[in-house]
Amino acid sequence: MALSRSAARRFDARLQARVGRLPATPLDGALRRLSEAADHGKLWLGVGLVLGAKKGAPRRAAVRGVGSLLVSSALVNVVLKPLFGRVRPDAAAVTQGRALDRSLHTLSFPSGHSASAAAFATGVALESPLAGALVAPVALGVGYSRVHVGVHYPGDVVAGMAVGAAVAAATQHWWRVRPTTPAEVRTTERAPALPGGAGLHVAVNPRSGDQDYDPAADIAALLPGAVVTDIDDEHSVTDLLEQAVRGGARALGVAGGDGSVAAAAAVALEHGLPLAVLPAGTLNHFARDVGVATPAEAARAVEAGDGVLVDVAAVNGTPFLNTASIGSYPEMVRRRDTMSGKLGKWLALTVAAGQVLRHGSPVELDLDGRRVSAWILFVGNGVYSPRGLSPAWRPSLEDGLLDVQYLRADLRFGRTRAVLATLLGVSEHSRSYRQFQVRELRVVSRSGPQPVAYDGETGDPRTEFVFTKRRRLVVYCTR
């Protein structure tokens, strides 16, 4: 082992010397400036600020990239460099045009600049492959520049890159990347083709999504034959769509958040009509799961008559498409979503769990006759992933199951256990966490009437809840 390590170091030194003998070129100055720009992560923090200015995948990419950079930098500089203790190459061998403006006296293996570059680029690529493809050449350039200016051996750079990429990949243990493929659904032929949207009536909630944007005009432009109407204080989504049914609508549509979509689904189910979901909310959980990313995609499906069948769950007869919960879960999710843009989902969830559980009170519940003391009861329409306190998406919208998850409140230091398990990304393995799947669930509250939250709405407090699966809903979607 010692011989092989010695041979590897000699080979590494020869490569570094060969780079040092390369003739001078105009690129020398550019590589020196690139290397210095990456000092203390300044280059990557600047790129992160640019990405973070745009919502969605770019912002998630910035959060994951910067977080990965910080962890990899600490790992390399605090743990690995002192452990290996390799000194830097001889600075005297560096030509004047390549040398950095300052001398470095820290250890060499692995390269911290390379680790940070690879961590940031890999983290960005996990969330946004396009942004990752743009950042990757710059990251490779930073890595090579450290050899070119004579402050690292090639092996230092390769090891640093490997460490940074591994750290970024490991972030999925705490914060899973959402799949780009839609959930599994069953196709159907019961969605009529409506050229131009003729026969479709769309209820629009202008208060969903961006405050200064009403999507009604854009939807009318996409589907000029459709009847598009905004809800107001006197006419809800349900009111408008019930009126549309009486007027002979062949299909119903909704543009709004998950609460509006659930209300529209209830009307569509009652009258056996297909539903067009035109994403216009803040999160659009259901639309993303079913595979409708934009109003234009929904419009194409309406005109082509492409549809799928999806499960619909219900609590006490009221349909919901995503989740329902009793206890502290809605408040925890609200706080998580408020902070996730700055902290990232994993850290935001940890902070939110700590805040909510600190001030919350457990509820005593009977789950199909089994008594539990719980902080949170979560019921999903379909089995959610990842497991634990941060369910985010469903692999299937037709599994016929209710996903039941809860946090036990009858353990010693139960709050602390739950928060620590969230922080470490192992909540699904904690004794505080329990889960099972059923087709029907009866819940009785022994702590008095409790409100139930479903798809962003809140129902009246009750002491008994029956969660069921209703018949499948036809949703316009191109597959």
C-alpha positions in Angstrom: 0.0 0.0 0.0 2.8 2.4 0.9 4.6 1.6 -2.4 1.5 2.2 -4.4 0.8 5.4 -2.6 4.4 6.5 -3.2 4.2 5.6 -6.9 0.9 7.5 -7.2 2.5 10.6 -5.6 5.5 10.5 -8.0 3.2 10.1 -11.0 1.1 13.1 -9.6 4.3 15.2 -9.3 5.4 14.4 -12.8 2.0 15.5 -14.2 2.2 18.7 -12.2 5.7 19.4 -13.5 4.6 18.7 -17.1 1.8 21.3 -16.7 4.4 23.7 -15.3 6.5 23.3 -18.4 3.7 24.3 -20.8 4.6 27.4 -22.8 3.2 30.7 -21.8 -0.1 31.7 -23.5 -2.7 34.5 -23.2 -4.8 32.0 -21.2 -2.4 32.2 -18.2 -3.8 35.4 -17.0 -7.4 34.3 -17.5 -6.8 31.0 -15.5 -5.1 32.9 -12.7 -8.1 35.3 -12.4 -10.6 32.4 -12.6 -8.7 30.6 -9.7 -8.7 33.8 -7.6 -12.4 34.5 -8.4 -13.2 31.1 -6.8 -11.5 32.0 -3.5 -13.8 31.5 -0.5 -16.6 30.5 -2.9 -17.1 34.0 -4.2 -17.7 32.9 -7.8 -20.2 30.3 -6.9 -22.1 32.5 -4.4 -22.4 35.1 -7.2 -23.8 32.5 -9.6 -26.1 31.3 -6.8 -27.5 34.8 -6.4 -28.3 35.0 -10.2 -30.0 31.6 -10.1 -31.9 32.4 -6.9 -33.5 35.4 -8.5 -35.8 33.1 -10.5 -38.4 30.9 -8.9 -38.7 27.2 -9.4 -35.9 24.9 -10.5 -33.2 27.7 -10.7 -33.8 28.8 -7.1 -33.8 25.2 -5.9 -30.6 24.7 -7.8 -29.0 27.7 -6.1 -30.0 26.5 -2.6 -28.8 22.9 -3.2 -25.6 24.1 -4.9 -24.6 26.6 -2.2 -25.6 24.2 0.6 -23.4 21.5 -1.0 -20.5 23.9 -1.3 -20.7 24.9 2.3 -20.7 21.3 3.5 -17.9 20.2 1.2 -15.7 23.2 2.1 -16.0 22.4 5.8 -15.3 18.7 5.2 -12.2 19.3 3.1 -10.7 22.1 5.2 -11.6 20.9 8.7 -11.3 17.1 8.3 -9.6 15.9 5.2 -6.6 18.3 4.8 -5.4 17.8 8.3 -5.9 14.0 8.0 -3.8 13.6 4.9 -1.3 16.5 5.6 0.1 16.8 2.0 2.1 20.0 1.4 1.7 22.1 -1.7 3.9 22.0 -4.8 7.1 24.1 -4.8 6.0 27.7 -5.5 9.4 28.6 -6.9 8.8 26.4 -9.9 5.8 28.5 -11.1 6.5 31.1 -13.8 5.8 34.7 -13.0 2.9 35.0 -15.4 1.0 32.1 -13.7 1.7 32.6 -10.0 -1.0 33.9 -7.7 -0.6 37.3 -6.1 -0.3 35.7 -2.7 1.5 32.7 -1.3 -0.4 29.8 0.1 0.9 28.0 3.2 -2.1 25.7 3.9 -2.2 22.0 3.1 -2.9 20.7 -0.4 -4.9 17.4 -0.5 -7.7 17.5 -1.4 -8.2 20.8 -3.3 -10.9 22.9 -1.5 -11.5 25.0 -4.6 -12.1 21.9 -6.7 -14.4 20.4 -4.0 -16.5 23.6 -3.8 -16.7 23.8 -7.6 -17.8 20.2 -8.0 -20.3 20.4 -5.1 -21.9 23.6 -6.5 -22.1 22.3 -10.1 -23.4 18.9 -9.1 -26.0 20.4 -6.7 -27.2 22.8 -9.5 -27.3 20.0 -12.0 -29.5 17.8 -9.7 -32.2 20.4 -9.8 -31.7 22.0 -13.2 -29.7 20.0 -15.8 -29.6 22.9 -18.1 -28.0 25.2 -15.5 -25.7 22.4 -14.5 -24.5 22.0 -18.1 -23.7 25.7 -18.1 -21.9 25.7 -14.8 -19.9 22.4 -15.2 -17.3 23.8 -17.7 -16.6 26.7 -15.3 -16.2 24.2 -12.4 -13.8 22.1 -14.5 -11.9 25.2 -15.4 -11.5 26.2 -11.7 -10.2 22.7 -11.0 -7.6 22.8 -13.8 -6.6 26.4 -12.9 -5.4 25.2 -9.5 -2.8 23.0 -11.2 -2.0 25.6 -13.8 -1.1 28.3 -11.2 1.0 25.7 -9.3 -0.8 25.5 -6.0 -2.2 21.9 -6.4 -1.2 18.6 -7.8 -3.6 17.0 -10.3 -4.5 14.3 -7.7 -5.5 17.1 -5.3 -8.0 18.4 -7.9 -9.4 14.9 -8.8 -9.9 14.1 -5.1 -11.5 17.4 -4.4 -13.9 17.0 -7.3 -14.9 13.5 -6.1 -15.5 14.8 -2.6 -17.6 17.7 -3.8 -19.7 15.7 -6.2 -20.3 13.0 -3.5 -21.4 15.6 -1.0 -23.9 17.1 -3.4 -25.2 13.7 -4.4 -25.6 12.9 -0.7 -28.0 15.9 -0.1 -30.7 13.7 -1.6 -30.7 11.8 1.7 -32.2 14.9 3.3 -33.8 16.7 0.3 -34.9 14.4 -2.5 -34.9 15.8 -6.0 -38.4 15.7 -7.4 -38.8 13.3 -10.4 -39.3 14.9 -13.7 -41.6 12.1 -14.9 -45.3 12.4 -14.0 -47.0 9.9 -11.7 -48.4 6.6 -13.1 -52.0 6.9 -14.2 -54.4 5.0 -16.3 -55.3 6.3 -19.8 -59.0 6.7 -20.7 -61.1 7.3 -23.8 -63.7 9.2 -21.9 -62.3 12.7 -22.5 -64.0 14.3 -25.5 -61.9 16.3 -27.9 -63.0 20.0 -27.8 -61.4 22.0 -30.7 -60.7 25.5 -29.5 -62.2 24.5 -26.1 -65.8 24.6 -27.3 -68.0 23.1 -24.6 -65.4 23.7 -21.9 -66.3 26.0 -18.9 -63.3 27.2 -16.9 -63.5 28.7 -13.4 -60.5 30.9 -12.6 -59.4 31.9 -9.2 -57.4 35.2 -9.8 -56.2 35.2 -6.1 -54.1 32.0 -6.7 -50.5 32.3 -7.7 -48.9 35.7 -8.4 -51.0 38.5 -6.9 -50.7 40.8 -9.9 -51.6 38.2 -12.5 -55.1 37.0 -13.6 -54.7 34.1 -16.1 -58.2 34.4 -17.5 -57.1 36.3 -20.6 -54.3 33.9 -21.4 -56.6 30.9 -21.0 -59.2 32.5 -23.3 -56.5 33.0 -25.9 -55.4 29.4 -25.6 -59.0 28.1 -25.8 -61.1 30.7 -27.6 -64.1 28.5 -27.7 -64.2 28.0 -23.9 -66.3 29.9 -21.4 -63.8 31.4 -19.0 -65.1 33.1 -15.8 -63.4 34.5 -12.7 -64.7 33.6 -9.3 -65.6 36.5 -7.0 -67.0 37.1 -3.5 -70.4 36.0 -4.6 -69.5 33.1 -6.9 -67.2 30.3 -5.9 -65.6 27.6 -8.1 -68.4 25.3 -7.2 -71.1 27.9 -8.0 -69.6 28.7 -11.4 -69.2 25.0 -12.4 -72.6 23.9 -11.2 -74.0 26.7 -13.3 -71.9 25.5 -16.3 -73.3 22.0 -15.8 -76.9 23.3 -16.0 -75.9 25.2 -19.2 -74.8 22.0 -20.9 -71.1 22.0 -20.4 -69.3 19.0 -21.9 -66.2 19.4 -19.7 -65.2 21.5 -16.7 -62.0 23.4 -16.2 -60.3 25.1 -13.3 -57.3 27.5 -13.0 -56.1 28.0 -9.5 -54.4 26.4 -6.5 -55.0 22.9 -5.1 -58.0 24.0 -3.1 -59.7 25.3 -6.2 -58.8 22.2 -8.1 -60.3 20.0 -5.4 -63.6 22.0 -5.4 -63.8 21.6 -9.2 -63.0 17.9 -9.0 -66.0 17.4 -6.6 -68.4 18.9 -9.2 -66.8 17.0 -12.1 -67.2 13.7 -10.1 -70.8 14.4 -9.2 -71.8 15.0 -12.8 -69.5 12.5 -14.5 -67.6 15.1 -16.5 -63.9 15.3 -17.4 -61.8 18.0 -15.7 -59.1 20.3 -17.3 -56.6 21.5 -14.7 -54.8 24.6 -15.9 -52.0 25.3 -13.4 -52.3 28.8 -11.9 -51.5 28.4 -8.2 -48.4 28.7 -6.2 -47.4 25.1 -5.8 -49.8 23.2 -8.2 -49.1 19.8 -6.5 -51.8 17.9 -8.2 -51.1 19.3 -11.7 -47.4 18.5 -11.3 -48.1 15.0 -10.2 -50.5 14.3 -13.0 -48.0 15.7 -15.5 -49.6 19.0 -16.6 -46.9 21.7 -16.2 -48.5 24.6 -18.0 -51.9 25.9 -19.2 -50.7 25.4 -22.8 -50.2 21.7 -22.1 -53.7 21.4 -20.6 -55.1 23.2 -23.6 -53.5 20.8 -26.1 -54.9 17.9 -24.2 -58.4 19.4 -24.3 -58.3 19.9 -28.0 -56.9 16.4 -28.6 -59.2 14.7 -26.2 -56.4 13.1 -24.3 -57.3 12.0 -20.7 -56.2 9.9 -17.8 -58.0 8.4 -14.8 -56.8 9.4 -11.3 -57.8 8.4 -7.8 -59.9 10.8 -5.7 -60.0 10.4 -1.9 -62.6 11.8 0.4 -63.0 12.8 4.1 -66.5 12.5 5.4 -67.6 12.6 1.7 -65.7 15.7 0.8 -63.3 14.9 -2.1 -59.6 15.8 -1.9 -56.9 15.1 -4.5 -53.6 15.5 -2.5 -53.6 15.3 1.3 -55.6 15.6 4.4 -54.4 16.0 7.9 -55.3 16.4 11.6 -53.1 18.1 14.1 -50.1 20.3 13.5 -49.2 19.3 10.0 -50.8 22.2 8.0 -49.1 24.8 10.1 -45.7 23.0 9.8 -46.1 22.9 6.0 -47.1 26.6 5.9 -44.0 27.5 7.8 -41.8 25.2 5.8 -42.9 26.7 2.5 -42.4 30.3 3.8 -38.8 29.6 4.8 -37.8 27.1 2.1 -36.8 29.8 -0.4 -34.0 31.0 1.9 -33.1 27.8 3.8 -33.9 25.0 1.5 -36.7 22.4 2.1 -34.7 20.2 4.5 -33.5 22.9 6.9 -36.8 24.8 6.6 -38.7 21.6 7.5 -36.4 21.1 10.5 -37.0 24.6 11.8 -40.7 24.4 11.1 -41.0 21.1 12.9 -39.2 22.5 15.9 -41.4 25.6 16.0 -44.7 23.8 15.6 -44.0 20.9 18.0 -42.6 23.3 20.6 -46.0 25.1 20.9 -48.4 22.4 19.7 -50.4 19.9 21.7 -50.9 16.2 20.8 -54.3 14.8 20.0 -55.6 11.4 21.2 -57.0 9.5 18.2 -58.5 6.1 17.4 -57.3 4.9 14.1 -59.6 2.0 13.1 -60.0 1.3 16.8 -56.3 1.6 17.7 -55.6 4.3 20.2 -52.7 6.6 19.4 -51.4 9.9 20.8 -50.1 11.9 17.8 -48.7 15.3 17.0 -49.5 15.0 13.4 -51.8 12.7 11.3 -51.2 12.8 7.6 -53.5 11.0 5.0 -52.4 11.0 1.4 -54.4 10.3 -1.7 -52.0 7.6 -2.9 -48.6 6.7 -1.4 -46.3 9.6 -1.1 -42.5 9.9 -1.4 -40.1 10.5 0.2 -41.2 8.8 3.4 -41.1 10.8 6.7 -42.2 14.3 7.5 -41.7 15.7 4.0 -43.9 13.8 1.6 -43.7 15.7 -1.7 -44.9 13.6 -4.7 -46.6 10.3 -5.7 -45.2 7.6 -8.0 -48.8 6.7 -8.8 -52.2 8.3 -8.9 -54.1 5.1 -9.3 -52.8 2.8 -6.5 -56.2 2.8 -4.7 -54.5 3.4 -1.3 -54.6 6.0 1.5 -51.2 6.8 2.8 -51.4 7.2 6.6 -48.4 8.6 8.5 -48.3 10.1 12.0 -45.8 11.3 14.6 -46.2 9.6 18.0 -46.6 11.9 21.0 -46.4 9.1 23.7 -42.6 8.7 23.8 -40.2 10.4 26.2 -38.5 13.3 24.6 -40.9 12.8 21.6 -40.6 16.3 20.3 -36.8 16.3 20.5 -36.7 12.9 18.8 -38.9 14.1 15.9 -36.9 17.3 15.3 -33.5 15.5 15.5 -34.7 12.8 13.1 -35.8 15.5 10.7 -32.5 17.2 10.9 -30.6 14.0 10.3 -32.9 12.9 7.5 -34.0 9.7 9.2 -37.5 10.6 10.3 -38.9 7.5 8.6 -36.6 5.3 10.8 -37.4 7.1 14.0 -39.5 5.4 16.8 -41.6 8.5 16.7 -42.8 7.9 13.1 -45.4 5.4 12.1 -47.0 4.7 8.7 -49.3 2.2 7.0 -51.6 2.1 3.9 -55.3 1.2 3.8 -58.2 1.7 1.4 -60.5 3.2 4.1 -59.7 4.7 7.5 -62.0 5.7 10.4 -60.6 8.2 12.8 -62.2 9.2 16.1 -60.8 12.1 18.1 -60.7 11.6 21.9 -59.4 15.1 22.4 -62.7 16.8 21.3 -63.6 18.3 17.9 -60.6 18.8 15.6 -60.4 20.6 12.3 -59.3 18.6 9.2 -57.2 20.3 6.6 -57.4 19.1 3.0 -55.8 20.5 -0.2 -55.2 23.9 1.4 -58.7 24.1 2.8 -59.9 23.6 6.4 -63.1 21.8 7.3 -65.3 22.3 10.4 -64.1 20.7 13.6 -65.5 17.2 14.2 -64.8 14.2 16.4 -65.2 11.5 13.7 -63.7 11.3 10.3 -64.0 8.6 7.6 -61.4 8.6 4.9 -62.3 6.7 1.7 -61.4 6.3 -1.9 -64.1 7.5 -4.4 -64.4 6.6 -8.0 -61.7 7.8 -10.4 -61.8 11.2 -12.1 -61.1 11.8 -15.7 -58.4 14.6 -16.1 -57.2 16.0 -19.4 -53.6 15.2 -19.9 -51.3 14.4 -22.8 -49.3 11.2 -22.3 
